[in-house]
Amino acid sequence: MKATTPGSTGSPENEQLKKVLLICGILSSLLYVGTDIIAGMRWEGYSFTSQFISELFAIGAPTSGLVVPLFTVSNILLIAFALCVWMLAGRNRALRVTALMVVGNAINGLTLWNFFPMHMRGAEATFTDTMHLALAGVGVIFVLLALVFGAAAFRNWFRPYSAVAILILLVPSGIVAFFYAPQVAANLPTPWGGLAERISTYGWDLWVVLLAIALSRAEKVPGSMPDLVTFLTMQTDWRDSPVSQKGSYSDYFDLNRTIMSVLSLFAGFLFTSITILLNWFQGRAELVAQATVLFLTLVFYLTLYVLLDNLEMGFHYVDRIPPLTLKVKPFFYLLVIFYLFGAATSLMFLLHGLQSLAFISGVIWAVIVIISIRTTARRFYQQSVARDWTQKT
């Protein structure tokens, strides 16, 4: 049976479709950047270094009629590109998650531009401005997760660039969120704010282009699947393959180890960032500051959940486990440590006198813990009970 690779999806028709969809990703980035540049040049007095991209399609902006339709087309092309990524992913879970995150970011952008544009500076803020900021934060989450899982999906030159792209996204986005959001709301100058945002945004657009190139040139994506027609006519299920077969899951373990390493570093980075911000940010009692810290906390919680779920998945593919592991105890001890780690953020908020933030984060973390117990912990317990723990190594 012939398995597909990023260079071949089976039939000539699928191969042609793959090329078209990959080109959609490149065109999406070029159209977005080109629209930003052209719109900024058409607006007399607009500053690329001190004004934000959102101002180009703000309510009442002279370039809104140009930017919104072109940005909409750009994200439709991005969704088509994400479809191609999904088609090429096969059993590569990291690449499938990458495709979903790209789609989520595209849909989020379509909603933001068409339904919740911000008002121009100086105008009274309304509900649409609040939703604009919220959706912008959601977009950062989608992009960040796409970069993380995209890095985990490849072992070539694309992985280090993805790591650099994460820094390109986080540093300028942090500058914009922490320093310039209050200035925009107060109609104050934002020197270099537009440049910081464009470094982050253009870095994402370049990443999409390089992902398309990586998919078109790579000879093999770990875990690639047969083409759709072949897959639907298969008489056996790939999940039925014996776990005792040597090397059956070597690619999976390599990929899973990479994902957990990236997520562990990211979780540590987020926890450190929250701690530093609580001690450094002078305006933390303001709504914008608390919303920023709550946003980072939510990303931290989601990272812990995904990290723990990936850790548990590895147990399903381990054939021989030493009896001294005492069955399920070590994993459940690890569960408790993770749960306490997440709860530590709420305690920090209490120590800083942020009772409302502590309550909201505590409720969110409690919900995530309940979901984790009903999914990750239950799944591990059920498969551990079914094991033969007396087998000899």
C-alpha positions in Angstrom: 0.0 0.0 0.0 1.4 3.4 -0.9 1.4 5.9 1.9 1.2 9.6 1.1 3.8 12.2 1.9 3.7 16.0 1.7 4.9 15.6 -1.9 2.2 13.2 -2.9 -1.4 12.8 -1.8 -2.1 9.8 -4.0 -4.0 10.4 -7.3 -3.0 13.2 -9.8 -6.2 15.0 -8.9 -5.3 15.1 -5.2 -1.8 16.2 -6.1 -3.1 19.1 -8.1 -5.5 20.1 -5.4 -2.7 20.0 -2.8 -0.7 22.4 -4.9 -3.6 24.8 -5.3 -4.4 24.8 -1.6 -0.7 25.3 -0.6 -0.6 28.3 -2.9 -3.7 29.6 -1.1 -1.6 29.9 2.1 1.1 31.9 0.3 -1.4 34.2 -1.4 -3.2 34.7 2.0 -0.1 36.1 3.6 0.9 38.2 0.6 -2.6 39.7 0.3 -2.7 40.5 4.0 0.6 42.3 4.0 -0.1 44.0 0.7 -3.4 45.3 1.9 -1.9 46.7 5.1 0.8 48.5 3.1 -1.5 49.9 0.4 -4.2 51.0 2.8 -1.6 52.7 5.0 -0.2 54.6 2.0 -3.7 55.7 0.9 -4.5 57.2 4.3 -2.8 60.6 4.4 -1.1 61.1 7.7 -1.2 57.4 8.8 1.9 56.2 10.6 3.0 52.6 10.1 5.3 52.9 13.2 2.8 54.4 15.7 -0.6 53.3 14.5 -2.1 49.9 14.6 -3.4 47.7 11.8 -6.9 47.6 13.4 -7.1 51.4 12.9 -7.1 50.8 9.1 -10.6 49.1 9.3 -11.9 51.1 12.3 -15.4 52.5 12.3 -15.2 55.7 10.3 -11.7 55.1 8.9 -11.2 56.2 5.3 -9.6 52.8 4.4 -12.2 50.6 6.0 -14.0 49.9 2.7 -10.8 48.6 1.2 -9.3 46.7 4.1 -12.3 44.6 5.3 -13.1 42.9 1.9 -9.4 42.2 1.2 -8.7 40.9 4.7 -11.8 38.7 4.4 -10.5 37.2 1.1 -7.1 36.7 2.8 -8.7 34.6 5.6 -10.8 32.6 3.2 -7.6 31.6 1.4 -6.1 30.8 4.8 -9.0 28.4 5.6 -8.4 26.7 2.3 -4.7 26.3 3.1 -5.6 24.9 6.5 -7.7 22.2 4.7 -4.6 21.2 2.8 -2.6 21.0 6.0 -5.3 18.7 7.4 -5.3 16.5 4.3 -1.5 16.0 4.5 -1.4 15.5 8.3 -2.8 11.9 8.4 -2.0 10.5 11.8 0.4 13.3 12.7 -1.6 14.7 15.6 0.6 17.9 15.9 0.0 18.8 12.3 -3.7 18.2 12.6 -3.9 20.5 15.6 -1.9 23.0 13.7 -4.5 23.0 10.9 -7.4 23.4 13.4 -5.6 26.4 15.0 -5.1 28.0 11.7 -8.8 27.6 10.9 -9.7 29.0 14.3 -7.5 32.0 13.8 -9.0 32.6 10.4 -12.6 32.4 11.6 -11.7 34.6 14.6 -10.3 37.2 12.2 -13.4 37.1 9.9 -15.5 37.8 13.0 -13.3 40.6 14.2 -13.1 42.5 11.0 -16.7 42.2 9.8 -18.6 42.4 13.1 -16.4 44.0 15.8 -14.1 46.7 14.4 -12.8 49.3 16.9 -13.7 52.9 16.9 -11.3 55.5 15.7 -9.2 57.2 18.4 -11.1 59.9 20.3 -14.5 58.3 19.9 -16.4 56.9 22.8 -15.7 53.2 23.4 -18.6 50.8 23.1 -19.3 47.1 23.2 -17.7 46.5 19.8 -14.4 47.9 21.1 -14.5 45.5 24.1 -15.2 42.6 21.8 -12.5 43.7 19.4 -9.9 43.5 22.2 -11.3 40.1 23.4 -11.2 38.6 19.9 -7.7 40.0 19.4 -6.6 38.1 22.5 -8.3 34.9 21.2 -6.4 35.3 17.9 -3.1 35.4 19.8 -4.0 32.1 21.4 -4.8 30.4 18.1 -1.6 31.7 16.5 0.6 30.7 19.5 -0.8 27.1 19.5 -0.4 26.8 15.8 3.3 27.8 16.1 3.8 25.4 19.0 2.2 22.4 17.3 3.7 23.3 14.0 7.2 23.2 15.5 6.4 19.8 17.0 5.2 18.4 13.6 8.6 18.8 11.8 12.2 17.8 12.6 13.9 19.9 9.9 14.7 23.6 9.5 11.0 24.5 10.1 11.2 23.7 13.8 13.8 26.3 14.9 12.1 29.0 12.8 8.8 28.2 14.6 10.6 28.6 17.9 11.9 32.0 16.8 8.4 32.9 15.6 7.0 32.2 19.0 9.3 34.8 20.5 8.5 37.2 17.6 4.8 36.8 18.5 5.1 37.0 22.3 7.5 39.9 22.7 5.8 42.5 20.4 2.3 41.3 21.4 3.2 41.7 25.0 4.5 45.3 24.4 1.3 46.2 22.6 -0.9 44.7 25.3 0.9 46.0 28.3 2.0 49.4 27.2 -0.2 50.6 24.4 -3.7 49.3 25.0 -4.4 51.9 27.7 -2.9 54.7 25.5 -5.3 53.9 22.6 -8.3 53.9 24.9 -7.2 57.3 26.3 -6.5 58.7 22.8 -2.8 59.1 23.7 0.2 58.7 21.3 1.6 55.2 20.8 5.1 55.6 19.5 6.5 52.4 17.9 3.3 50.5 18.7 2.4 50.0 15.1 5.9 48.7 14.3 5.8 46.2 17.3 2.4 44.9 16.1 3.6 44.5 12.5 6.7 42.6 13.5 4.4 40.1 15.3 1.8 40.0 12.5 4.3 39.8 9.6 6.2 37.1 11.5 3.0 35.0 11.5 2.4 35.6 7.8 6.0 34.6 7.0 5.5 31.4 9.1 2.4 30.5 7.0 4.5 30.9 3.8 7.3 28.8 5.2 4.8 26.1 6.4 3.5 25.8 2.8 7.1 25.5 1.5 7.9 22.9 4.2 4.9 20.8 3.3 5.6 21.0 -0.4 9.3 20.0 0.0 9.2 17.5 2.8 9.5 13.9 1.7 7.8 12.4 4.8 5.5 13.6 7.5 5.7 11.2 10.5 2.4 9.3 10.7 1.3 10.0 7.1 -1.8 8.3 6.0 -3.0 6.8 2.6 -5.0 9.0 0.4 -8.7 9.4 1.2 -10.1 6.9 -1.2 -7.6 4.2 -0.2 -8.2 4.9 3.5 -12.0 4.5 3.1 -11.6 1.2 1.4 -9.1 -0.3 3.9 -10.2 -3.5 5.5 -8.1 -3.0 8.6 -7.8 -0.3 11.2 -4.4 1.2 11.9 -5.3 1.3 15.6 -5.5 -2.5 15.7 -1.7 -2.9 15.1 0.0 -4.7 18.0 1.8 -2.6 20.5 4.4 -5.3 20.9 5.7 -4.8 17.4 9.1 -3.2 17.8 9.3 0.3 16.4 5.6 0.6 15.8 5.2 3.8 17.8 8.7 5.2 17.7 7.6 8.1 15.5 4.7 8.8 17.9 7.0 8.8 21.0 9.5 11.1 19.3 6.7 13.5 18.4 5.0 13.3 21.8 8.3 13.9 23.6 8.8 17.0 21.5 5.3 18.3 22.2 5.7 17.8 25.9 9.1 19.5 25.9 7.7 22.5 24.1 4.6 22.7 26.3 6.6 22.3 29.5 8.9 25.2 28.5 5.9 27.3 27.5 4.0 26.6 30.8 7.1 27.6 32.8 7.4 30.8 30.7 3.8 31.7 31.3 3.9 31.1 35.0 7.1 33.2 35.3 5.5 36.0 33.2 2.5 36.1 35.4 4.7 36.2 38.6 6.8 39.0 37.1 3.8 41.1 35.9 2.1 40.9 39.3 5.2 42.3 41.0 6.2 44.8 38.3 3.2 46.2 36.5 2.2 49.3 38.4 -1.3 49.6 37.1 -2.4 46.0 37.9 -5.5 47.3 39.7 -6.8 48.6 36.4 -9.2 46.6 34.3 -6.8 46.3 31.3 -4.0 45.1 33.5 -6.2 42.5 35.2 -7.6 41.3 31.9 -4.1 40.8 30.5 -3.0 38.8 33.5 -6.2 36.7 33.4 -5.6 36.1 29.7 -2.1 34.7 30.4 -3.5 32.6 33.2 -6.1 31.1 30.9 -3.4 30.2 28.4 -1.3 28.7 31.3 -4.3 26.5 32.4 -4.9 25.3 28.8 -1.2 24.5 28.4 -1.2 22.4 31.6 -4.3 20.5 30.5 -2.9 19.7 27.0 0.5 18.8 28.6 -1.0 16.4 31.0 -3.2 14.8 28.4 -0.2 14.2 26.1 1.7 12.7 29.0 -1.2 10.3 29.7 -1.5 9.2 26.0 2.0 7.7 26.1 0.9 5.1 28.6 -1.4 3.5 26.0 1.5 2.6 23.8 4.0 1.2 26.3 4.0 -2.5 26.0 6.0 -3.7 29.0 5.8 -1.7 32.3 7.9 -2.8 35.3 5.9 -4.0 38.3 7.7 -1.5 40.6 5.7 1.3 39.0 3.0 0.4 41.6 0.3 0.5 38.9 -1.4 3.9 38.7 0.0 5.6 41.7 2.9 7.6 40.1 0.7 9.0 37.4 -2.0 10.1 39.9 0.7 11.7 42.1 1.7 13.6 39.0 -1.9 14.6 38.5 -2.1 16.1 42.0 1.1 18.1 41.4 -0.3 19.5 38.2 -3.5 20.5 39.9 -1.7 22.2 42.7 0.5 24.0 40.2 -2.5 25.5 38.5 -4.1 26.5 41.8 -1.0 28.4 42.8 -1.9 31.2 40.4 -5.1 31.9 42.4 -3.2 32.0 45.6 -0.8 34.5 44.1 -3.7 36.7 43.1 -4.9 36.6 46.7 -1.5 37.6 48.1 -1.6 40.6 45.8 -5.1 41.7 46.9 -6.8 40.8 43.6 -9.8 38.9 45.1 -11.9 39.1 42.0 -9.1 37.8 39.8 -8.4 35.0 42.3 -12.1 34.0 42.3 -12.5 34.0 38.5 -9.2 32.1 37.9 -10.1 29.6 40.7 -13.5 28.9 39.1 -11.9 28.4 35.6 -9.2 26.1 37.0 -11.8 24.1 39.0 -13.7 23.5 35.7 -10.5 22.4 33.9 -9.6 20.0 36.8 -13.1 18.5 36.6 -12.7 18.0 32.9 -9.3 16.5 33.4 -10.6 14.0 36.0 -13.4 13.0 33.7 -11.2 12.6 30.7 -7.5 12.2 31.2 -7.6 10.6 34.7 -10.5 8.3 33.9 -9.0 7.2 30.6 -5.7 6.3 32.3 -7.4 4.4 35.2 -9.5 2.4 32.8 -6.6 1.2 30.7 -4.4 0.6 33.7 -7.0 -1.7 35.3 -7.2 -3.7 32.0 -3.4 -4.3 32.0 -1.5 -7.3 33.0 0.9 -5.8 35.6 2.5 -9.1 36.4 4.3 -9.5 33.1 8.0 -10.0 33.2 10.5 -7.7 31.5 
